[in-house]
Amino acid sequence: MTIREVAKAAGVSPSTVSRALASGGTVSPVTRERVRAAADRLGYQPNASARGLITGRTGHLGLIVPDLLNPFFADICKGVQARARGLGHAVFVSDAERDEGLELDAIRTLAPQVDGILLCSPHLSGEELASLGDLTDKPVVLLHRREPGFASVT
């Protein structure tokens, strides 16, 4: 299902469909409702990749844990995924195998593909954490650890 098919069904242009489905898009309430009804009827789902090209957002989060075999981290992973899913986001999970080098590699690998990174109990030193700005311009949140200059969830 494409935006053009929704536009045809609603009797509007594809750009009107785009504005009607975007939060804060400038269309009349009547047109917005007609477009949304057509989209629902046709089962239209926006293309996240196409939207990402426009917004610069991927809808993906990176979660780096030290050991997925540890039930503590597995439970955190499930909780992060459940919350992200509820918000329409996907989570890429990386197991760093309790290795600082693998944590840094995971950050380098994930950063271009995600909107933010969650580091769960990182093994990186405070100095290494402070240097993350050299690896990524994405927000980094620490889970189960506090460090000056970082948002954290403990």
KETITOR-351004 format. One line per 4 residues: number of its first residue (from 1); their letters; for each residue z, y, x of N, C-alpha, C, CB. Coordinates in nm, 3 decimals. Each point is the difference from the previous one (the first is absolute). Glycine has a CB too. Example, Ala and Ser with C-alpha at 12.3 -4.5 7.8 and 13.67 -1.06 7.14 Angstrom:
BEGIN
1) AS) 0.780,-0.569,1.319,0.000,0.119,-0.089,0.000,0.120,0.090,0.125,-0.117,-0.189  -0.197,0.222,0.154,0.006,0.119,0.082,0.073,0.109,-0.077,-0.215,-0.063,0.118
REM end
This chain:
BEGIN
1) MTIR) 0.000,-0.117,0.085,0.000,0.117,-0.085,0.000,0.124,0.090,0.122,-0.125,-0.187  -0.213,0.217,0.158,-0.010,0.120,0.082,0.037,0.124,-0.081,-0.179,-0.109,0.138  0.199,0.217,-0.067,0.032,0.128,-0.063,-0.118,0.048,-0.086,0.153,0.058,0.193  -0.275,-0.094,-0.152,-0.119,0.038,-0.077,-0.002,-0.070,-0.137,-0.126,0.035,0.216
5) EVAK) 0.170,-0.160,-0.218,0.005,-0.074,-0.127,0.105,0.060,-0.093,-0.076,-0.210,0.117  0.189,0.250,-0.062,0.103,0.065,-0.081,-0.053,0.132,-0.053,0.184,-0.109,0.135  -0.254,0.184,-0.049,-0.056,0.129,-0.042,-0.097,-0.018,-0.115,0.027,0.088,0.233  -0.114,-0.188,-0.223,-0.097,-0.025,-0.106,0.070,-0.037,-0.131,-0.167,-0.075,0.172
9) AAGV) 0.269,-0.011,-0.163,0.074,-0.042,-0.120,0.076,0.115,-0.064,0.022,-0.228,0.099  0.025,0.322,-0.018,0.078,0.114,-0.052,-0.089,0.119,-0.034,0.195,-0.077,0.134  -0.322,0.071,-0.095,-0.091,0.111,-0.028,0.026,0.122,0.086,-0.016,-0.084,-0.230  0.056,0.062,0.354,0.028,0.110,0.092,-0.063,-0.031,0.135,0.216,0.055,-0.120
13) SPST) -0.205,0.037,0.213,-0.055,-0.020,0.135,0.100,-0.080,0.085,-0.132,0.216,-0.017  0.084,-0.280,0.125,0.092,-0.070,0.090,0.106,0.093,0.060,-0.185,-0.158,0.052  0.150,0.284,-0.025,0.100,0.092,0.056,0.108,0.031,-0.103,-0.176,0.099,0.151  0.139,-0.096,-0.278,0.101,0.021,-0.105,0.094,-0.120,-0.007,-0.161,0.144,-0.130
17) VSRA) 0.106,-0.264,0.145,0.085,-0.120,0.002,0.098,0.009,0.116,-0.185,-0.138,-0.104  0.135,0.176,0.218,0.087,0.011,0.118,0.113,0.099,-0.025,-0.195,-0.056,0.148  0.162,0.172,-0.203,0.104,0.101,-0.027,0.095,-0.047,-0.109,-0.160,0.180,0.067  0.108,-0.249,-0.168,0.085,-0.045,-0.111,0.099,-0.107,0.045,-0.186,0.053,-0.159
21) LASG) 0.146,-0.136,0.254,0.088,-0.108,0.044,0.094,0.042,0.112,-0.177,-0.160,-0.067  0.148,0.273,0.130,0.086,0.050,0.108,0.117,0.075,-0.062,-0.196,0.018,0.159  0.313,-0.036,-0.099,0.113,0.076,-0.051,-0.022,0.147,0.034,0.157,-0.199,0.025  -0.143,0.283,-0.124,-0.021,0.143,0.019,-0.145,0.043,-0.007,0.201,-0.002,0.137
25) GTVS) -0.292,-0.093,-0.170,-0.142,0.036,-0.013,-0.021,0.097,-0.114,-0.064,-0.222,0.093  -0.032,0.312,-0.079,-0.021,0.106,-0.099,-0.104,-0.041,-0.104,0.063,0.171,0.173  -0.017,-0.236,-0.279,-0.084,-0.031,-0.117,0.088,0.020,-0.123,-0.147,-0.168,0.128  0.083,0.183,-0.241,0.077,0.019,-0.122,0.075,-0.128,-0.036,-0.167,0.171,-0.081
29) PVTR) 0.279,-0.158,0.010,0.075,-0.119,-0.041,-0.084,-0.098,-0.082,0.207,0.139,0.002  -0.297,-0.087,-0.086,-0.085,-0.087,-0.083,-0.096,-0.080,0.089,0.015,0.165,-0.192  -0.076,-0.099,0.288,-0.092,-0.068,0.091,0.076,-0.101,0.086,-0.150,0.203,0.006  0.266,-0.164,0.043,0.081,-0.092,0.081,0.030,-0.128,-0.078,0.101,0.196,0.122
33) ERVR) -0.062,-0.181,-0.246,0.033,-0.117,-0.082,-0.124,-0.086,-0.025,0.186,0.130,-0.109  -0.300,-0.067,0.082,-0.125,-0.075,-0.024,-0.040,-0.079,0.126,-0.075,0.176,-0.167  0.088,-0.112,0.283,-0.033,-0.068,0.126,0.097,-0.115,0.026,-0.095,0.215,0.093  0.223,-0.191,-0.110,0.099,-0.105,0.024,-0.019,-0.117,-0.096,0.160,0.172,0.082
37) AAAD) -0.193,-0.143,-0.207,-0.025,-0.107,-0.097,-0.121,-0.083,0.042,0.099,0.141,-0.183  -0.205,-0.075,0.228,-0.120,-0.073,0.045,0.033,-0.083,0.125,-0.149,0.183,-0.093  0.223,-0.127,0.185,0.038,-0.072,0.122,0.084,-0.123,-0.034,-0.006,0.215,0.130  0.101,-0.199,-0.222,0.084,-0.113,-0.042,-0.083,-0.108,-0.068,0.195,0.155,-0.026
41) RLGY) -0.282,-0.111,-0.064,-0.084,-0.094,-0.076,-0.090,-0.081,0.094,0.004,0.158,-0.197  -0.054,-0.092,0.301,-0.091,-0.067,0.094,0.073,-0.070,0.114,-0.169,0.171,-0.057  0.300,-0.152,0.066,0.077,-0.063,0.108,-0.025,0.063,0.135,-0.007,-0.210,-0.129  -0.023,0.340,0.129,-0.031,0.070,0.125,0.124,0.015,0.088,-0.183,0.123,-0.118
45) QPNA) 0.168,-0.153,0.246,0.104,0.022,0.100,-0.060,0.088,0.109,0.115,-0.224,-0.050  -0.053,0.336,0.083,-0.055,0.086,0.105,-0.012,-0.075,0.133,0.100,0.200,-0.115  -0.200,-0.165,0.192,-0.022,-0.059,0.132,0.093,0.070,0.099,-0.242,-0.057,-0.055  0.344,-0.015,0.101,0.100,0.059,0.088,-0.062,0.047,0.132,0.173,-0.147,-0.104
49) SARG) -0.271,0.075,0.155,-0.063,0.040,0.127,-0.075,0.132,-0.017,-0.022,-0.241,0.067  -0.050,0.254,-0.178,-0.073,0.124,-0.025,0.097,0.116,-0.018,-0.188,-0.131,-0.106  0.295,0.107,0.033,0.099,0.105,-0.021,0.063,0.041,0.133,0.046,-0.088,-0.233  -0.024,-0.010,0.322,0.059,0.027,0.130,-0.087,0.090,0.086,0.112,-0.218,-0.014
53) LITG) -0.244,0.206,-0.002,-0.090,0.087,0.075,0.016,0.146,-0.041,-0.162,-0.190,0.022  0.193,0.211,-0.148,0.016,0.136,-0.052,0.139,0.054,0.030,-0.165,-0.052,-0.181  0.267,-0.031,0.159,0.138,0.047,0.013,0.056,-0.012,0.141,0.031,-0.062,-0.235  -0.091,-0.026,0.315,0.054,-0.026,0.132,0.120,-0.093,-0.003,-0.082,0.222,0.069
57) RTGH) 0.112,-0.278,-0.185,0.112,-0.092,-0.017,-0.054,-0.141,-0.022,0.146,0.184,-0.096  -0.077,-0.283,0.150,-0.045,-0.138,-0.013,0.070,-0.075,-0.113,-0.049,0.002,0.242  0.170,0.040,-0.276,0.079,-0.077,-0.096,0.065,-0.121,0.065,-0.152,0.076,-0.182  0.149,-0.082,0.315,0.058,-0.111,0.075,0.118,0.047,0.083,-0.223,-0.113,0.007
61) LGLI) 0.321,0.024,0.006,0.115,0.024,0.086,0.006,-0.111,0.103,0.125,0.117,-0.186  -0.076,-0.085,0.305,0.021,-0.101,0.103,0.148,-0.030,0.010,-0.203,0.076,0.126  0.238,-0.204,-0.128,0.139,-0.043,0.015,0.008,-0.090,0.123,0.043,0.015,-0.252  0.037,0.026,0.348,0.016,-0.078,0.123,0.142,-0.054,0.003,-0.174,0.140,0.125
65) VPDL) 0.185,-0.272,-0.119,0.131,-0.066,0.004,0.010,-0.081,0.128,0.011,-0.009,-0.254  0.113,-0.014,0.303,0.015,-0.073,0.125,-0.014,-0.152,-0.014,0.147,0.183,0.072  -0.125,-0.237,-0.192,-0.003,-0.147,-0.014,-0.010,-0.039,-0.147,0.137,-0.024,0.211  -0.256,-0.014,-0.254,-0.018,-0.038,-0.140,0.071,-0.130,-0.037,-0.218,0.116,0.007
69) LNPF) 0.253,-0.197,0.092,0.073,-0.124,-0.029,0.146,0.026,-0.036,-0.154,-0.120,0.155  0.204,0.237,-0.117,0.136,0.038,-0.033,0.004,0.041,-0.147,0.047,0.074,0.241  0.033,-0.142,-0.324,0.003,0.031,-0.143,0.033,0.146,-0.031,0.068,-0.235,-0.037  0.011,0.301,0.121,0.033,0.140,-0.021,-0.128,0.084,-0.003,0.222,-0.032,0.114
73) FADI) -0.310,0.011,-0.017,-0.123,0.079,0.009,-0.102,-0.044,-0.105,0.041,0.032,0.244  -0.040,-0.160,-0.278,-0.088,-0.048,-0.107,0.037,0.066,-0.133,-0.029,-0.220,0.121  0.159,0.233,-0.146,0.044,0.067,-0.124,-0.038,0.148,0.001,0.191,-0.163,-0.018  -0.177,0.228,0.132,-0.041,0.140,0.008,-0.149,0.012,-0.027,0.184,0.047,0.166
77) CKGV) -0.261,-0.136,-0.109,-0.145,0.000,-0.020,-0.033,-0.013,-0.149,-0.033,-0.101,0.228  0.098,0.008,-0.296,-0.025,-0.018,-0.143,0.037,0.126,-0.079,0.042,-0.246,0.026  0.070,0.309,0.010,0.042,0.122,-0.068,-0.097,0.115,0.021,0.234,-0.074,0.025  -0.280,0.091,0.099,-0.096,0.106,0.030,-0.130,-0.025,-0.077,0.102,0.033,0.230
81) QARA) -0.148,-0.157,-0.229,-0.124,-0.031,-0.070,0.013,0.022,-0.150,-0.055,-0.166,0.178  0.167,0.127,-0.236,0.019,0.018,-0.144,-0.002,0.149,-0.037,0.135,-0.213,-0.008  -0.065,0.294,0.085,0.004,0.144,-0.029,-0.137,0.063,0.020,0.240,0.008,0.070  -0.307,-0.044,0.039,-0.134,0.055,0.028,-0.098,-0.041,-0.109,0.048,-0.007,0.246
85) RGLG) -0.044,-0.118,-0.286,-0.089,-0.048,-0.105,0.021,0.079,-0.129,0.002,-0.230,0.103  0.124,0.259,-0.134,0.031,0.078,-0.119,-0.056,0.141,0.005,0.204,-0.134,-0.024  -0.228,0.183,0.144,-0.056,0.134,0.018,-0.150,-0.003,0.027,0.220,0.074,0.087  -0.279,-0.194,-0.094,-0.144,-0.013,0.021,-0.041,-0.003,0.146,-0.029,0.114,-0.213
89) HAVF) 0.121,-0.149,0.302,-0.030,-0.007,0.143,-0.003,-0.145,0.048,0.106,0.226,0.032  -0.173,-0.249,0.078,0.000,-0.130,0.066,0.078,0.012,0.129,-0.223,-0.061,-0.102  0.276,-0.052,0.149,0.079,-0.002,0.123,-0.062,-0.098,0.098,0.209,0.060,-0.127  -0.233,-0.012,0.248,-0.043,-0.086,0.110,0.126,-0.032,0.080,-0.237,0.101,0.010
93) VSDA) 0.265,-0.230,0.008,0.121,-0.043,0.069,-0.036,-0.053,0.138,0.111,-0.054,-0.220  -0.032,0.095,0.319,-0.018,-0.048,0.136,0.133,-0.052,0.053,-0.189,0.164,0.038  0.189,-0.285,0.015,0.118,-0.061,0.061,-0.005,0.028,0.150,0.012,-0.183,-0.179  0.085,0.258,0.230,0.001,0.040,0.141,0.066,-0.103,0.091,0.003,0.236,-0.076
97) ERDE) 0.045,-0.345,0.020,0.058,-0.110,0.078,0.107,0.047,0.098,-0.217,-0.119,-0.022  0.295,0.218,-0.020,0.111,0.056,0.080,-0.046,0.052,0.136,0.154,-0.159,-0.116  -0.273,0.216,0.119,-0.060,0.046,0.125,-0.040,0.146,-0.014,-0.083,-0.234,0.054  0.140,0.322,0.031,-0.030,0.143,-0.008,-0.150,0.026,0.020,0.230,0.050,0.086
101) GLEL) -0.292,-0.123,0.004,-0.143,0.017,0.025,-0.082,-0.031,-0.123,0.037,-0.058,0.237  0.002,-0.047,-0.311,-0.072,-0.034,-0.122,0.025,0.104,-0.110,0.016,-0.242,0.061  0.103,0.301,-0.062,0.026,0.107,-0.096,-0.095,0.117,0.026,0.243,-0.069,-0.018  -0.256,0.108,0.143,-0.091,0.110,0.035,-0.145,-0.035,-0.032,0.158,0.071,0.181
105) DAIR) -0.199,-0.194,-0.151,-0.136,-0.045,-0.032,-0.024,0.005,-0.152,0.000,-0.149,0.205  0.100,0.107,-0.281,-0.014,0.001,-0.146,-0.014,0.143,-0.051,0.136,-0.211,-0.016  -0.062,0.304,0.073,-0.010,0.140,-0.041,-0.140,0.052,0.030,0.247,0.036,0.042  -0.296,-0.064,0.077,-0.136,0.044,0.038,-0.105,-0.059,-0.094,0.073,0.018,0.240
109) TLAP) -0.058,-0.145,-0.273,-0.098,-0.069,-0.084,0.006,0.047,-0.145,0.017,-0.197,0.151  0.104,0.213,-0.203,0.015,0.035,-0.141,-0.026,0.147,-0.029,0.163,-0.182,-0.016  -0.128,0.270,0.107,-0.003,0.145,-0.026,-0.131,0.049,-0.059,0.158,0.025,0.186  -0.274,-0.065,-0.136,-0.124,0.053,-0.059,-0.029,-0.052,-0.141,-0.087,0.018,0.230
113) QVDG) 0.158,-0.123,-0.271,-0.030,-0.066,-0.127,0.099,0.029,-0.111,-0.105,-0.176,0.132  0.211,0.252,-0.100,0.107,0.020,-0.097,0.036,0.148,-0.015,0.088,-0.227,0.056  -0.013,0.256,-0.161,0.049,0.136,-0.023,0.136,0.024,0.065,-0.127,0.005,-0.214  0.197,-0.113,0.248,0.131,0.011,0.063,0.045,-0.135,0.050,0.058,0.193,-0.148
117) ILLC) 0.041,-0.191,0.238,0.048,-0.123,0.062,0.150,-0.012,-0.022,-0.183,0.008,0.173  0.225,-0.127,-0.212,0.141,-0.033,-0.014,0.036,-0.093,0.115,-0.004,0.028,-0.254  0.099,0.014,0.337,0.047,-0.083,0.112,0.136,-0.057,-0.038,-0.128,0.139,0.172  0.133,-0.269,-0.187,0.124,-0.065,-0.041,0.078,-0.045,0.122,-0.107,-0.074,-0.216
121) SPHL) 0.225,0.132,0.236,0.086,-0.031,0.114,-0.079,-0.010,0.130,0.152,-0.120,-0.154  -0.222,0.226,0.190,-0.084,-0.008,0.120,0.080,-0.025,0.126,-0.161,0.153,-0.111  0.099,-0.222,0.204,0.062,-0.027,0.129,-0.033,0.111,0.101,-0.013,-0.247,-0.047  -0.068,0.342,0.004,-0.037,0.109,0.090,0.121,0.085,0.032,-0.232,0.002,-0.095
125) SGEE) 0.237,0.049,0.217,0.109,0.090,0.039,-0.019,0.135,-0.071,0.023,-0.116,0.226  0.081,0.197,-0.223,-0.010,0.133,-0.057,-0.111,0.081,0.063,0.242,-0.008,-0.048  -0.259,-0.005,0.181,-0.107,0.072,0.070,-0.138,-0.049,-0.046,0.151,0.031,0.198  -0.164,-0.164,-0.214,-0.128,-0.054,-0.046,-0.030,0.047,-0.143,0.031,-0.201,0.149
129) LASL) 0.073,0.204,-0.232,-0.020,0.050,-0.136,-0.043,0.147,0.002,0.171,-0.164,-0.085  -0.108,0.241,0.171,-0.032,0.142,0.008,-0.145,0.023,0.043,0.239,0.047,0.054  -0.296,-0.141,0.020,-0.138,0.014,0.047,-0.104,-0.051,-0.100,0.088,-0.022,0.231  -0.045,-0.023,-0.348,-0.095,-0.053,-0.098,-0.102,0.104,-0.045,0.176,-0.157,-0.075
133) GDLT) -0.140,0.284,0.085,-0.094,0.106,-0.036,-0.126,-0.005,0.083,0.191,0.139,-0.069  -0.183,-0.198,0.189,-0.118,-0.015,0.084,-0.091,-0.111,-0.052,0.131,0.083,0.196  -0.075,-0.177,-0.274,-0.077,-0.114,-0.051,-0.058,0.025,-0.138,0.145,-0.149,0.133  -0.074,0.227,-0.213,-0.044,0.018,-0.138,0.047,0.134,-0.055,0.004,-0.248,-0.034
137) DKPV) -0.084,0.302,-0.056,0.041,0.120,-0.072,0.051,-0.036,-0.139,-0.169,0.136,0.129  0.182,-0.266,-0.156,0.048,-0.047,-0.129,0.152,0.004,-0.004,-0.204,-0.146,-0.025  0.261,0.164,-0.095,0.146,-0.003,-0.010,0.054,-0.138,0.036,-0.009,0.178,-0.178  0.121,-0.180,0.248,0.068,-0.124,0.037,0.141,0.007,-0.059,-0.138,-0.028,0.215
141) VLLH) 0.174,-0.076,-0.291,0.133,-0.009,-0.059,0.069,-0.122,0.059,-0.076,0.114,-0.215  0.199,-0.095,0.259,0.078,-0.111,0.056,0.079,-0.068,-0.112,0.016,0.118,0.224  -0.020,-0.250,-0.224,0.079,-0.078,-0.095,0.111,-0.071,0.076,-0.200,-0.032,-0.153  0.322,0.048,0.107,0.116,-0.067,0.058,0.035,0.054,0.139,-0.060,-0.204,-0.132
145) RREP) 0.023,0.331,0.155,0.034,0.065,0.127,-0.011,0.151,-0.019,-0.082,-0.200,0.136  0.173,0.272,-0.072,-0.006,0.146,-0.002,-0.031,0.050,0.139,0.163,0.011,-0.191  -0.247,0.090,0.196,-0.038,0.061,0.128,-0.032,0.146,-0.028,-0.091,-0.221,0.096  0.142,0.313,-0.014,-0.029,0.142,-0.025,-0.150,0.027,-0.005,0.213,0.061,0.115
149) GFAS) -0.253,0.021,-0.213,-0.140,0.039,-0.013,-0.082,-0.094,-0.088,0.020,0.101,0.222  0.043,-0.207,-0.276,-0.073,-0.095,-0.083,0.066,-0.014,-0.137,-0.075,-0.122,0.205  -0.009,0.111,-0.305,0.052,-0.038,-0.132,0.043,-0.146,0.010,-0.152,0.169,-0.125  0.254,-0.206,0.051,0.045,-0.138,0.007,0.057,-0.047,-0.134,0.047,0.032,0.244
153) VT) -0.050,-0.161,-0.260,0.062,-0.067,-0.115,0.094,-0.105,0.059,-0.202,0.040,-0.157  0.331,-0.025,0.128,0.097,-0.096,0.056,0.085,-0.059,-0.110,0.004,0.125,0.216
REM end
